Amino acid sequence: MSLKNYKFNTKEDFVYYINHLIIGISLSLDGLEEQCRELGDFIEERQLRKRPKRVVSYKTYANYVYILDGPVSDLLNLFGDDAENGSSYRNYRKNVKKKSEDLNIDYVRFTQEQQEQLNKVTTARNWGHHNAVSLINAKKEKVYAEKLDASTPIYIPKYRKCSGRLLVEIYDKHTETLNSFKELFQLLKEDYNKLTGYPCLIYEYEVDQKFDGDSIIPEISANIQTKNINSIEEIQSIYKKRFNN
């Protein structure tokens, strides 16, 4: 069996899988909500809704765009990744429907609206994770077949200022996105209840020890993807070395 793929052979396989999704989604939702809250405070302090023409630094705008896009990107993957070896709620739903009868597993029956909501996440994920050639075809120079002068430098504008209205727009957009993800997360937690027979209780707790960013899991995963690790025994050996030292 290739460790690059995940096999749903037992009910416990589904429990491992959904547990992984719940932890990742919960952390990313917390991050997105916190960043939206900070941006909302910034907008309120500077009264950007009442004064949309007010100028703010472009660096501030760009920072918020990048900070908000990080957790959104993670959530799009965790909900909508439809690649065979991607872990996502969409793939959970696909597999639980196939195996529900054989493994005696119940799952949430989506309404058409709920299914469309998950489909939109998948579409957004597929669109946002590749640099589509349609972006080139949409440019004015390409549309009018203007010849680019390769003998001149490539000029890239670096803005110093932007309209406060743009910050309000990204805040509204990401707040709407956050609420949509929360609705899907509620469905995922209901599926957890259907699968396990227990309510999905999430308990966040503070840890006194410092965070050192243990990267053992992504390191093992990367080695699986590059075929440097091919068996469970090899992974067990890594854990033994790590925790016996």
LOLUM-356849 format. One line per field, with one value per residue (C-alpha): x, y, z; residue number from 1; chain; residue in one letter. Coordinates in Angstrom, 1 decimal, m for minus. Each point is the difference from the previous one (the first is absolute). Example, Ala and Ser with C-alpha at 12.3 -4.5 7.8 and 13.67 -1.06 7.14 Angstrom:
<pts>
u <- (12.3 | 1.4);
v <- (m4.5 | 3.4);
w <- (7.8 | m0.7);
num <- (1 | 2);
cadena <- (A | A);
residuo <- (A | S);
</pts>
This chain:
<pts>
u <- (0.0 | 1.3 | 0.2 | m0.7 | m3.6 | m2.5 | m2.1 | m3.4 | m0.2 | m1.4 | m2.2 | 3.1 | 1.6 | m2.8 | 0.4 | 3.7 | m0.8 | m2.8 | 2.0 | 2.9 | m2.4 | m1.7 | 3.3 | 1.4 | m3.3 | m0.5 | 3.5 | m0.4 | m3.4 | 1.4 | 2.8 | m2.4 | m2.4 | 2.8 | 1.3 | m3.4 | m0.5 | 3.2 | m0.8 | m3.5 | 1.6 | 2.3 | m2.9 | m2.0 | 2.9 | 0.5 | m3.7 | 0.6 | m3.6 | m1.1 | 3.0 | 0.8 | 2.2 | 2.4 | 3.5 | 1.9 | 3.4 | 0.1 | 2.3 | m2.8 | m2.5 | 2.5 | 0.8 | m3.7 | m0.5 | 2.8 | m0.8 | m3.7 | 0.8 | 2.1 | m2.8 | m2.5 | 2.4 | 0.3 | m3.8 | m0.6 | 2.3 | m1.4 | m3.6 | 0.2 | 3.1 | m1.2 | 3.3 | 0.1 | 2.9 | m1.3 | m1.6 | m3.2 | m3.7 | m0.9 | 2.0 | m1.4 | m3.5 | 0.9 | 1.4 | m2.5 | m2.8 | 1.8 | 0.7 | m2.9 | m2.0 | 3.0 | 1.3 | m3.3 | 0.8 | m2.6 | 0.6 | m1.8 | m2.3 | 0.7 | m2.7 | 0.6 | 1.0 | 2.6 | 1.5 | 0.2 | 1.8 | 2.6 | 0.3 | 0.7 | 2.9 | 1.5 | m0.4 | 1.6 | 2.8 | 0.7 | m0.1 | 2.2 | 2.8 | 1.2 | 1.2 | m2.5 | 1.0 | m3.4 | 1.8 | 2.3 | m2.8 | m1.9 | 2.8 | m0.6 | 3.3 | m0.8 | m3.6 | 1.2 | 3.0 | 2.4 | 3.7 | 2.1 | 3.3 | 2.4 | 2.9 | m1.3 | m0.1 | m3.1 | m1.6 | m1.8 | m2.0 | 0.5 | m2.8 | 0.4 | m3.7 | m3.4 | m3.6 | m1.4 | m3.0 | 2.1 | 0.6 | m3.8 | m0.6 | 2.5 | m1.4 | m3.6 | 1.1 | 2.0 | m2.6 | m2.6 | 2.5 | 0.6 | m3.7 | m0.3 | 2.9 | m1.7 | m3.2 | 1.9 | 2.0 | m3.3 | m1.0 | 3.4 | m0.6 | m3.4 | 1.7 | 2.4 | m3.1 | m1.5 | 3.3 | 0.9 | m3.3 | 1.6 | m0.4 | 3.0 | 1.4 | 3.1 | 2.0 | 2.7 | 2.5 | 3.1 | 3.4 | 2.7 | 2.9 | 1.5 | m1.0 | 3.1 | m1.9 | 0.5 | 0.0 | 0.2 | m3.4 | 0.5 | 3.5 | m1.3 | m2.8 | 2.5 | 2.2 | m3.1 | m0.9 | 3.6 | 0.0 | 2.9 | m2.3 | m2.0 | m1.2 | m1.6 | 3.1 | 2.2 | m2.3 | 0.0 | 3.8 | 0.1 | m2.3 | 2.1 | 3.1 | m1.7 | m1.5 | 2.8 | 2.6);
v <- (0.0 | 3.4 | 2.4 | 2.9 | m1.1 | m0.6 | m3.1 | 0.0 | m3.7 | 0.3 | 2.4 | 1.0 | 1.2 | 2.5 | 1.1 | 0.7 | 1.9 | 2.2 | 0.7 | 1.3 | 2.3 | 1.4 | 1.0 | 1.7 | 1.8 | 1.1 | 1.6 | 1.7 | 1.3 | 1.5 | 1.6 | 1.5 | 1.3 | 1.6 | 1.8 | 1.1 | 1.4 | 2.0 | 1.4 | 0.9 | 1.9 | 1.8 | 1.0 | 1.3 | 1.9 | 1.9 | 0.3 | m1.5 | m0.9 | 3.6 | 1.4 | m2.5 | 2.5 | 0.2 | m1.0 | m2.8 | m1.4 | m2.6 | m2.1 | m0.3 | m1.1 | m2.6 | m1.4 | m0.6 | m1.6 | m2.5 | m0.6 | m0.8 | m2.1 | m2.4 | m1.6 | 0.4 | m2.1 | m2.6 | m0.2 | m0.3 | m3.0 | m1.6 | 0.3 | m0.2 | m1.8 | m2.7 | m1.5 | m3.8 | 0.4 | 3.3 | 0.0 | 2.0 | m0.1 | m0.4 | m3.2 | m1.2 | 0.4 | m1.8 | m3.0 | m0.2 | m0.3 | m2.9 | m1.9 | 0.9 | m3.1 | m2.5 | 1.6 | 1.0 | 3.7 | 2.7 | 3.5 | 3.3 | 0.2 | 3.3 | 2.2 | 1.2 | 3.4 | m1.5 | m2.1 | 3.1 | 1.8 | m2.7 | m0.1 | 3.8 | m0.5 | m2.6 | 2.3 | 2.8 | m2.3 | m1.2 | 3.6 | 1.5 | m2.6 | 0.4 | 2.9 | m0.2 | 1.0 | 1.9 | 2.6 | 0.6 | 0.0 | 2.6 | 2.6 | 3.0 | m0.4 | m3.6 | 0.9 | 2.7 | m2.1 | 2.7 | m1.0 | 0.0 | 1.7 | m2.6 | 2.5 | 2.1 | m0.8 | m1.7 | 2.7 | m1.1 | 2.7 | 0.2 | 2.0 | 2.1 | 0.8 | m1.5 | 0.8 | m1.0 | m1.4 | m2.9 | m1.1 | 0.1 | m2.1 | m2.7 | 0.0 | m0.5 | m2.7 | m2.0 | 0.4 | m1.5 | m2.8 | m0.6 | m0.5 | m2.3 | m2.2 | 0.0 | m1.4 | m2.8 | m0.7 | m0.4 | m2.7 | m1.7 | m0.1 | m1.5 | m2.7 | m0.7 | m0.7 | m2.2 | m1.9 | m0.5 | 0.3 | 2.8 | 3.8 | 1.8 | 1.8 | 2.2 | 1.1 | 2.6 | 0.3 | 2.1 | m1.7 | 1.5 | m1.6 | 2.0 | m1.0 | m1.3 | m0.8 | m3.8 | m0.8 | m3.8 | m0.6 | 2.3 | m1.4 | m3.6 | 1.0 | 1.7 | m3.1 | m2.2 | 2.3 | m0.2 | m3.8 | 0.2 | m1.7 | m3.0 | m1.9 | 0.3 | m1.6 | 2.8 | 2.6 | m2.0 | 0.0 | 3.8 | 0.4 | m2.4 | 1.9 | 3.4 | m1.1 | m2.2 | 2.8);
w <- (0.0 | m0.9 | 2.9 | m2.4 | 0.0 | 2.7 | 0.2 | 1.7 | 1.0 | 3.5 | 2.0 | 1.9 | m3.2 | m0.3 | 3.6 | m0.5 | m3.1 | 1.4 | 3.1 | m2.1 | m1.9 | 3.2 | 1.6 | m3.2 | m0.8 | 3.6 | 0.1 | m3.3 | 0.9 | 3.2 | m2.0 | m2.6 | 2.6 | 1.9 | m3.1 | m1.0 | 3.5 | m0.2 | m3.4 | 1.2 | 2.9 | m2.4 | m2.2 | 3.0 | 1.5 | m3.2 | m0.9 | m3.5 | m0.5 | 0.5 | m1.8 | m2.8 | m1.9 | 2.9 | m0.9 | 1.7 | m0.8 | m2.7 | 2.2 | 2.6 | m2.7 | m1.4 | 3.4 | 0.8 | m3.4 | 0.6 | 3.7 | m0.8 | m3.1 | 2.0 | 2.1 | m2.8 | m2.2 | 2.7 | 0.4 | m3.7 | m0.1 | 3.2 | m1.3 | m3.7 | m1.2 | m2.4 | m0.8 | 0.7 | 2.5 | 1.5 | 3.5 | m0.1 | 1.1 | m3.6 | m0.2 | 3.3 | m1.3 | m3.2 | 1.8 | 2.8 | m2.5 | m1.7 | 3.1 | 2.2 | m0.6 | 0.3 | 3.1 | 1.6 | 0.0 | 0.1 | m1.5 | m0.4 | m2.9 | m1.7 | m1.4 | m3.5 | 1.3 | 2.4 | m2.8 | m2.2 | 2.8 | 0.2 | m3.8 | 0.1 | 2.4 | m2.4 | m3.0 | 2.0 | 1.1 | m3.6 | m1.3 | 2.7 | m0.1 | m3.5 | m2.1 | m2.8 | m3.5 | m0.2 | 2.2 | m3.0 | m2.5 | 2.1 | m0.2 | m2.1 | m1.9 | m1.0 | m0.9 | m2.5 | m1.1 | 1.1 | m0.6 | 3.2 | m0.3 | 1.4 | m0.3 | 2.9 | 3.7 | 1.4 | 2.2 | 3.1 | 1.9 | 3.8 | 1.4 | 3.1 | 0.7 | m0.6 | 0.7 | 3.4 | m1.9 | m1.1 | 3.6 | 0.7 | m3.1 | 1.0 | 3.5 | m1.2 | m2.5 | 2.6 | 2.7 | m2.5 | m0.8 | 3.7 | 0.7 | m3.0 | 1.4 | 3.4 | m1.5 | m1.7 | 3.2 | 1.8 | m2.6 | 0.5 | 3.7 | m0.6 | m2.2 | 2.9 | 2.2 | m2.6 | m0.4 | 3.7 | 1.8 | 2.2 | m0.3 | m1.5 | 3.1 | m0.6 | 3.0 | m0.5 | 2.8 | 0.7 | 0.2 | 2.2 | m1.8 | m2.9 | m3.5 | m1.9 | m3.3 | m0.1 | m3.7 | 0.3 | m1.7 | m3.0 | m0.4 | m0.1 | m2.3 | m2.4 | 0.0 | m0.8 | m2.9 | m1.4 | 0.6 | 2.5 | 2.5 | m1.3 | 3.1 | 3.4 | 1.5 | m1.3 | 1.7 | 3.2 | m0.1 | m0.2 | 3.0 | 2.0 | m0.7 | 0.8 | 3.3 | 1.2 | m0.1);
num <- (1 | 2 | 3 | 4 | 5 | 6 | 7 | 8 | 9 | 10 | 11 | 12 | 13 | 14 | 15 | 16 | 17 | 18 | 19 | 20 | 21 | 22 | 23 | 24 | 25 | 26 | 27 | 28 | 29 | 30 | 31 | 32 | 33 | 34 | 35 | 36 | 37 | 38 | 39 | 40 | 41 | 42 | 43 | 44 | 45 | 46 | 47 | 48 | 49 | 50 | 51 | 52 | 53 | 54 | 55 | 56 | 57 | 58 | 59 | 60 | 61 | 62 | 63 | 64 | 65 | 66 | 67 | 68 | 69 | 70 | 71 | 72 | 73 | 74 | 75 | 76 | 77 | 78 | 79 | 80 | 81 | 82 | 83 | 84 | 85 | 86 | 87 | 88 | 89 | 90 | 91 | 92 | 93 | 94 | 95 | 96 | 97 | 98 | 99 | 100 | 101 | 102 | 103 | 104 | 105 | 106 | 107 | 108 | 109 | 110 | 111 | 112 | 113 | 114 | 115 | 116 | 117 | 118 | 119 | 120 | 121 | 122 | 123 | 124 | 125 | 126 | 127 | 128 | 129 | 130 | 131 | 132 | 133 | 134 | 135 | 136 | 137 | 138 | 139 | 140 | 141 | 142 | 143 | 144 | 145 | 146 | 147 | 148 | 149 | 150 | 151 | 152 | 153 | 154 | 155 | 156 | 157 | 158 | 159 | 160 | 161 | 162 | 163 | 164 | 165 | 166 | 167 | 168 | 169 | 170 | 171 | 172 | 173 | 174 | 175 | 176 | 177 | 178 | 179 | 180 | 181 | 182 | 183 | 184 | 185 | 186 | 187 | 188 | 189 | 190 | 191 | 192 | 193 | 194 | 195 | 196 | 197 | 198 | 199 | 200 | 201 | 202 | 203 | 204 | 205 | 206 | 207 | 208 | 209 | 210 | 211 | 212 | 213 | 214 | 215 | 216 | 217 | 218 | 219 | 220 | 221 | 222 | 223 | 224 | 225 | 226 | 227 | 228 | 229 | 230 | 231 | 232 | 233 | 234 | 235 | 236 | 237 | 238 | 239 | 240 | 241 | 242 | 243 | 244 | 245);
cadena <- (A | A | A | A | A | A | A | A | A | A | A | A | A | A | A | A | A | A | A | A | A | A | A | A | A | A | A | A | A | A | A | A | A | A | A | A | A | A | A | A | A | A | A | A | A | A | A | A | A | A | A | A | A | A | A | A | A | A | A | A | A | A | A | A | A | A | A | A | A | A | A | A | A | A | A | A | A | A | A | A | A | A | A | A | A | A | A | A | A | A | A | A | A | A | A | A | A | A | A | A | A | A | A | A | A | A | A | A | A | A | A | A | A | A | A | A | A | A | A | A | A | A | A | A | A | A | A | A | A | A | A | A | A | A | A | A | A | A | A | A | A | A | A | A | A | A | A | A | A | A | A | A | A | A | A | A | A | A | A | A | A | A | A | A | A | A | A | A | A | A | A | A | A | A | A | A | A | A | A | A | A | A | A | A | A | A | A | A | A | A | A | A | A | A | A | A | A | A | A | A | A | A | A | A | A | A | A | A | A | A | A | A | A | A | A | A | A | A | A | A | A | A | A | A | A | A | A | A | A | A | A | A | A | A | A | A | A | A | A | A | A | A | A | A | A);
residuo <- (M | S | L | K | N | Y | K | F | N | T | K | E | D | F | V | Y | Y | I | N | H | L | I | I | G | I | S | L | S | L | D | G | L | E | E | Q | C | R | E | L | G | D | F | I | E | E | R | Q | L | R | K | R | P | K | R | V | V | S | Y | K | T | Y | A | N | Y | V | Y | I | L | D | G | P | V | S | D | L | L | N | L | F | G | D | D | A | E | N | G | S | S | Y | R | N | Y | R | K | N | V | K | K | K | S | E | D | L | N | I | D | Y | V | R | F | T | Q | E | Q | Q | E | Q | L | N | K | V | T | T | A | R | N | W | G | H | H | N | A | V | S | L | I | N | A | K | K | E | K | V | Y | A | E | K | L | D | A | S | T | P | I | Y | I | P | K | Y | R | K | C | S | G | R | L | L | V | E | I | Y | D | K | H | T | E | T | L | N | S | F | K | E | L | F | Q | L | L | K | E | D | Y | N | K | L | T | G | Y | P | C | L | I | Y | E | Y | E | V | D | Q | K | F | D | G | D | S | I | I | P | E | I | S | A | N | I | Q | T | K | N | I | N | S | I | E | E | I | Q | S | I | Y | K | K | R | F | N | N);
</pts>
